[in-house]
Amino acid sequence: MPGPRLPMRKIRDVLRLSAAGMSKRKIAASLGVSATAAGECIRRARRAGLTWPLPEGLTDEPLERRLFPPPTVAARDRRPQPNWVAVHRELRRPGVTLQLLWEEHRAVHPDGYGYSRYCELYRAWEARLSPTMRQSHIAGERLFVDYAGTTLEVVDASTGEVMTAQLFVAALGASSYTYAEATWTQGLSDWIGSHTRTFAFIGGVPAMVVSDNLPVGHHQGVLLRAGGQPHLRRDGGPRQHRHCPGAAVSGA
């Protein structure tokens, strides 16, 4: 903690002796003050643009204000504050991004935050929410698979017909190495075929395949053989836990 402030009389003496060429240690010994206090007075005078002799008529009160100005209060940010609760809720909707929400905010408030600051403030607000569970993944242990909520539109170049395709996504837990492909349906044949092509793409078979949302009717599960070729379990297969319907172990 800083020591008590020197009396103005001694502060003037410090400045006078410093102008005479004395070191702060000699000044301290001469005036019976600490070298730290003497050095602080000299630094404050230098920042305030004061030299000895002091300006004529500069009394103790204005001198003190110049040497020890009151702390400045940071100006309050008067820019419009986004409704972070609404932003958080909107981000749960398919296709909604922070970029889109920021553009909508700036359209209403042209003097609002820039995009990078907008994202920074949202992440800081989001960090104050209830913490989520952190999971550690061993490389190659788990592959997370699911269909994306957003479908894709495919245009037939010859007829101009617009067709809807499903987006299958698989990601390794440890590295987030991702494979994605489009299929016409979420049917069982497409589901298993997507797994087969995923294993060929990543060049191996993970120990477990995890899906939070298997398509309706896919209750048999997928059992992986050592060679990476899946085949259909007719007995339903083992259910490791509630997050792994259809989870299977390689090498079976």
N, C-alpha and C positions, 0 to 999 in steps of 0.2 A: 504494500500500500504506500502511496506517496506520503512524504512527511508533511508537517504543518508548513503553511506558507510563511515566508520571511516577512518581517515588517517592511513597509515601504522605505523606511530610512535605510535599512541595511541593503535593500535591493538597489537603491541609488548608489550606495557605497560600492557594491559589487560591480556595477556598471562603470563607475569612476575608476576603480583600481584595474579593471580589465582593459579599459582604454589606455591606462598607463603602461600596459605591457606585462602585468603580473599574471602568472598562471592561476588556474582556478584553485589549485592546492594551496598556493601561498595566500590567495585571497581568503580562502576558508580559514587558514590558520590565523590570519590577521584579524578577521572579524568574528572568529569563534563560531563559525557555522560549518556545516558539512560541505565537502567538495561537491557532492551530488547536487545540493541546493544551489551552490554558487554556479555550477555548470548549467543548471536548469534556467536560472535567471538570465544568463548570457544567451542561451539558445532562444528563449522567448523574446528577448529584445531584438535579436537578429531577425526572427520571423516577423516581428511587428515593424521592422524597418527603423528601429531606434538606435541612435549612436550617441556617445557622450562627446560633448555636453548635450544634455537633453534640450528640446525646444524651450525657449523662454516662456514662462507662464504655464507650463505643464504641471499641474498640481497632482497630488497623490491619487485622487479619485479617477481622473481620466487616464493617468498612467497605468493604474491597476486594470482598468477596462481594456487597455491596449495589450497589456502583458497577459492578462487572464480573461480573454473574452468568454462570454457565456457559451455553453455548448449549443451548436446549431441543431435545431430539430429538423429532421429530414422532411421535406415537403410530402404531404400525403398524395399518393397516386390517385388522381381524380379521373383516370380513365374508367369507362364503364366496366364493371366486373361481370364476367360471364356467370351464368347459373350452372355451376359445376355439377349439381345434382341432376339437372336436366341433360347436361352433356353426357354424363355417365350413363344415364338411362338410354339416350339416343344411340350411344355406341353399341348397344346390345342388338340393335336392329340390323338385319342383313344389308350389306352394302354401305353402311354409314361409317365414315372415317373422321378423324380429327381435322383433316384438311377440309372436308366438306362443311363441318360444323363451324370451323374458323371462317370460311368464306361467307357463310350465312351471318355470322356475328359481325364481320366487317361491313357487310352490305347494310346492316342496320346502324352500326356504329363505326363510321369511317375513321374516327380518331382512336379506335380500339387498339389492342395489342397486335404486334406482328406475329407471324405464324410460329416462329421458334419460341418466343416468350409465352404465347398461348399454350403451346404444348408443355413447356417447362412448368407453368403454373398448374396445369391440369395434373401432370404427373406428381407434383408436390401435394396437391389435394388428394389424389388417389392414394398416395402413400399413407395417409392418415386413416384410411378405412381399415376395417378388420383385417388382420393379417391372414394370408392364405398359407396352406401347407406347402412346404418345399420338399420335393422328392429328388432323391439321388438315383441316377440310372447307371448301371454298368454297361459299358460299350457292347453292343450286339445282343443285349439281353431281351429288350422289349421293342416291338414294332407296334406303333399306334396307327390304327386304320379307321377310316370312316368316310362317308359321303359328305361333301360340302353342302351346306344349306343352299347355296346359290347354284342354279343350273346354268348351262351354256347354250347359246343359240348357234346352230350350224345351218348355213345356207347352202342348199344344193346348187352348184354352179350351173347345171344344165337346165333345171326347172325353176330356180328361184325360190323353191319351197324352203320355209324356215322350220327346222326341226329342233327339238329340245334334247340336250344330252346331259347326263349326270356326271358329276366330277368326283372321281375316287381319289383319295389322298392317303398316303402312308408315310410315316415319319419315324425314324429311329429315335428312341428316347434320349440317348446320351449325346448324339451329335446333331440331332434335328435334320439329318440327311433325309431328303424328301423325294418321293416319287409320286407323280400325279398323272392321271389319264382320264379321258372321257369315254363313257360307255352309254349305250342307248337306254339301258334300263338299270335298275337296282336288283334285277332278278338274280337267282342263285347261280346261274351259269356265268353271268357277268361278274358277280361277286368273287367266285372262285377263280375265274380267268384273270381278274385284276390282281389277285394274290400271286398267281403263277408268274405273271409278268413282273410284279414287284420283286419277287425273289430272284428272278433272272437279272433284273436291273441292279440290285444291291450286291449280287454275287454271293449270297449265303442265305441261311435260314436263321432268324432270331429264335431265342429260346421260347419266347411267348408272343402271341399276337393279341393285342388288346383293342377292343372296340367298345365305346360308350353307347353306341346307338346302332345295333344291327338292324337291317331292314326287317319288316314284318315277315314272319314265316321262316326266318333263318335261325331256327332253334337247334338244328343238328350240330352246328359247330364245324370248324375246319381243323382237321388233324394233319400235321405236317410230317411227311416222311423224311428220312435222312437226306435223300437226293433233292429235296426242295419241291417235290411234287405233292400238292395237296390232294386229298380225297375225302369224300363225304362220310362223316360218321353217321351211322344209322341209329345209334343208341343215344344220341344227344351229346355224347362227349362229356368230359369233366367240366364243372363250373368252379373255377378257382375262387372267385369272389364276385360280388354284385356288379363290379365294374368290368368284368371279363366274360360276358356271355360269348361262348364260342372260343374262349382262350384254349390254346393247345400247345403241347410241348413237342419240340423237334426230336427226331430220332425214334419216334414211335413206329 
